[in-house]
Amino acid sequence: MSNHLQLLLLYAPAIIFGLLFLWDLHKEPRQFRNAIWLLLLLLTLGGALLLQFGMRWLILPLVILLILSPLLVICFLLANTVIVIRHEGVSLTTLLPGLLALAVVAYMILSPLLAGFGAPSWLQKLAGLIDLEATWFFFSFLALLLYSNFYRMLPRKRRYDYIIIHGAGLRGEEPTPLLRGRLDKAVDLWKRQGRNGRFVVSGGQGPDEAISEARAMAQYLRNSCGVPSEAIIMEDRSTTTLENLRYSKQILDDRYEMGTGPEHYRVALVTSDYHVFRASEYASKVGLNADGIGSHTKGYYWPTAFIREFVAITRMHWWPYLVLAIGWAVWAGISFLN
């Protein structure tokens, strides 16, 4: 076999995943499968480079790192849980890093523990299904972590007709620090494009809020940032991110139909950095031509926030878990018959 053919075969998986990634990225960057293609591209490309350049000596350190990585991840998540609770108090959200650490521990010990105690074969097979589902969970978690950061670094040099700002809770009638960060980021963007475009402040009134988030945001833009009232549009019905985008799009479409807005408008979605990809994916789902732009999140809170985002995205993309379960059921059925 010629050297060229050997190289082609060596890099074939990376080429395939690379083409799939570039095609889907060009077609629509706001989709979850881009994250899977990107991670598969990096893994296959890295493996091919190691083999081509004879760096097999790196395999052992990489294997050791791979073996130790769960322990490092567990320690990091537990430490982060303590830090977040000190800053934010105890809640289900702040406990998420610790719960994920426990899930990693369970993933590592479940099958060996059952085998060591001589558990029935059907129970060990069921543990195999749990391991299979957990493997996809952690693989897709890493994929989304990489791609969400990649997506936020894509060039954003457009002029936007509208800047949608997603709500994030109030303290009395004032935006929370998290929401102020989003508002300030949106104002910076507005100023960079010559104070052109209009803001769409999006958020309804919660049961424990004195006014709607949209009204509080509008007041902050006018009073603290000097934004004129005519540059602010309020969407004050939504209670979720998906509703933020759906109702905002209805308002913008209505503006076009009434002759007060452009037909083909471009939108910036300003939200917290950990939330950018999910908001952008929702925008794609409702047919909104938009780019996600993230405001800074405090470092100690970022892991907690991202875990919550990943859980929400996983609920949207549940079908791989179903496919794995069906495959496992077929395998278990064949094993039983044999």
N, C-alpha and C positions, 0 to 999 in steps of 0.2 A: 504493500500500500504506500502511495507517494506521501511525502511530507505535507503537501498542500491538502490532500484529502484527509489526512489525519488531523490537521489543524481545523479544517472545516467541520469534521465530526466532533472535535473537542469543543468548538465554540457554537455548534448548532443550537443547543438549548438556549444559550444566552442571546443568540441572534433572533431566535423565534420570540422569546419573551421581550426582547428589545423592540422588535417590530410591532408586537401587540401593544406594548406600552406607548410607543410613539404614535401609533394610529389612534388609539383611544384618547390619548392626551390631546391630539389635534382635533379629534371629533368632539370631545366633551371632557374637559379637565375635571369637572365636578361630579365624578362618579367613583364609587367604592372600588370597582375592579382595577382601576389604575394603581391603587395601593398594592394589590396582589401582584400585578405584573412587575411593578418596580422592585419589590422584594425578591421575587423569583429571578429577575434580571441580575440583581446584585449578587445573589447567592451563586447562580450558575457562572456568572462572569468571574467572580472571585475564585471559584473552584478551578475554572479553566486556566486562569493566570497562574495559579499555584502549580498546576500540573505542567503547563508549557515551559515555565522558566525553572523547573526543577527545584522549586522551593518546598519540597516534601518535608524538609526539616521543620517547617512552620506548622505542619499538621498536628504534631504532638502538642505544642503550646496552645493551638487553637482548640484542640479537644479538651485540654485541661481547663481552659477558659470557659468552654461550653459547659463542662461539668460543674465548675464553681459558680457560673452565672446565676443559677437559681438561688444559691445561698446569698450571693451579693444582692440580688433583687429583693429577697425576703428581708434582709437587714435594712436596705434602703427604705422599703415600704413601711416597715415597722417604725423606723426613726421618723419618717415623714408624718406618720399618723400622730405620733406624740407632738411634733411641732405644730401641725395643723390644729389639733385639739387645744393646745395652749393659746393659739391665736383666735380661733373661731368657736371654741366650746365643743361639747359632745353632741353629735347628731349622726344620722345615718350617712349623710354626705361626708362628714369628716372622718368617719370610720372606714370609708371605702378602701384606702390604701391597705389598712390592716386586714380587711376582709379578703382583698386580693392576695395578700401574703399568705393567709391561711389556705386559700385555694391552691396556691403554688405548692405548699407543703402537702396538701391532700393529693395533688397530682403526682407528686414524687413518691409517696409512700403507700398509696392505696393498693396497687397491684402486688408489690412485694410483700406487703403485710398480709393480704389475703392468702397468697401462696404459702407464706411462712407458717400460717396457722392452719393450713390444710382446708381452706374453705371449699364448699362444693363447687364443682366445675362450672355450673350455670352462673354462680355468683362471680367467679373469676372472669367468665366471659362478659358478664354485665360490667364489671370493672374495666374490661378492655374497651367497651363502648364509651365509658366515661373518659378514659384516657384519650381515646380517639377524638372525642368532642373537645376535650380540653386542649389537645394539641392544636386543633384548628383555632380555638379561642386565642391561645397565646401567639400563634403565627399571625393571625389577622390583627391582633393587637399591635404587634411589632410593625406590621405592614402599614397600618393606619398612622402609627406614631411617626414613621419615616415620611409617609406621603403628605400628611397634613402639614408638616414643616416645609416640605418641598413646595406644596401648593401655595403656602403663604409667601414664599420667596419669588414666585413668578412675577415678571414685570407688570407694573401697574402704572402706565404712563398715559392713560386715557383721560379725557375730560368727561366728567359724569354729569348727566342732566339732573339726577336725583341722588341723594345720599340718605339711605335708610338707616336709622339707628335703632337697634333692638333694646327693649327695656330690660332692666336688671334689678328691680326692687327699689323701694323708697324708704327713707327714714323720716317719718312725718310727711311733709310735703317736699322734701329735698331728695335729690338722687343720692343713692349710696355711692361710696368711693368707686366701686366697680363700674357703676353706670356713669359717673363723672368721667372716668377714664375713656369710655366709649364716646361720650359727648365731645371731650377735648380732642380726641383723635379725629372725629368727624369735622370739627371746626378747623383743625390744621389742614385737612384735605381740602376743605372749602376755600381756605385762604390761598393754598398753593395753586389752585386753579382760578385765581383772580376774583374770588368771591362770587363766582358764577355757580348756577345750579341751586336747587332747593333741597331743604332737609325734609325727610319724612320721619317724624318721631312716632315710634310704634310701640304701643303697650296699653292694655286696658287697666281697669281699676280692680285690684284684688280685694278680697273680703276684709282684709286688715289694713287697707290703704285709704287715706282720706280723700285723695284725688287720683285720677288715672296717671299712669306712668307717662303717657304722652303729654299730658298737661304739665306735669312737673318738668319734663325735659324741655318743653317749649319755654317755660318760665326761665329755666337755667340758661338756655341759648340766648334769650332776649336780655336778661338782667346781668349775666356774668360774662357773656361772650360778645355782646353787641350785635347780635344777629337781628336784622329787621323782621317784623312780624310777617311781612309778605313773602319772606323766604322760607317760612315754616309751614308744613302741612301736617295735620294731626291725624293719626289712625289710633283710635282709642277703644277698639272693641276686642282686640286679640288677647289671648291668654297663653298662647304657646308660640314657639318659633315658627311653626308651619302656618299658623294663623297670622302672625306678623307679616309674613311674606304674601300670603294669599290676599289678605285684606288690603295691604299696601298696593299690590298689583291692581286690584280692582279700582282703587282710587286713581292710580296713574293712567289706567286704561280709560276711565271715565273722563279724565282731563283731556285726553286726546279726542275723544268723541265729542266733547263740548267745544273743541277748538282752542283750548288753553294750554295744551301740552304737545310735545313732538310725537310723531307717529312711531319712529324707531328710537326709543330712548335707551340710554345706558345708565345702569344703576351701580352704585357702590353700597355694599352691605357692611356696615361698621358694627362690629361686635368684639367680644374679648377674643384674644388670639387662639385660645383652646377651642373656641366655638366656631371658628371661621369655616372649617370644612363642612360641618353638618349644616350650617346655615346656607352655604353655597349649594350643597346637594339638594336641600329643600327648594332653593330658588330654581334650580334646574327642573325639579319635579313640577313646580307650578307654572313653568314656562316664562320665568323672569330672567331677562338678559342682564346678568349681574356678576360683579367681582366681589369676593370676600376680602375685607381689610380688617386686621386685628389690632386691638389696643392691648397694651402691656398688662400682663397678669403677674402678681407677686409670685416670685419663684417658689416659695414654700407651698403655695396653694395650687400651683399648676398641675402636679401629679393627680391630686384629688379631682380637679375639674376635668382633666383629660379622661380619667377612668369613667367618670359619669357620662362624658360625651361618647366614649366607646360603647358603653352599655346601650345608650340610646341608638347609636348607629347599628349595633348588632341586632336590636329589635327590628330594624328596618330590613336587614339582610339576614334573615333567619334560615333561608332555604339550604345553605351548605350543611347546616346541622341536620336537617331532614334527610339530605342525600346521604350523609355519613351514617345516619341511623338505619336507613333502608339497606345500605350496603352491608352494614354489620348484621342486620336481621337475616339477609340472604346467606351470608357466611355462616352464621350461627345455625340456620336451618339445615344447610348442607352438612355441617359438622355433626348435627344431631342425627341426620339420616344415615350417615356413615358409621 
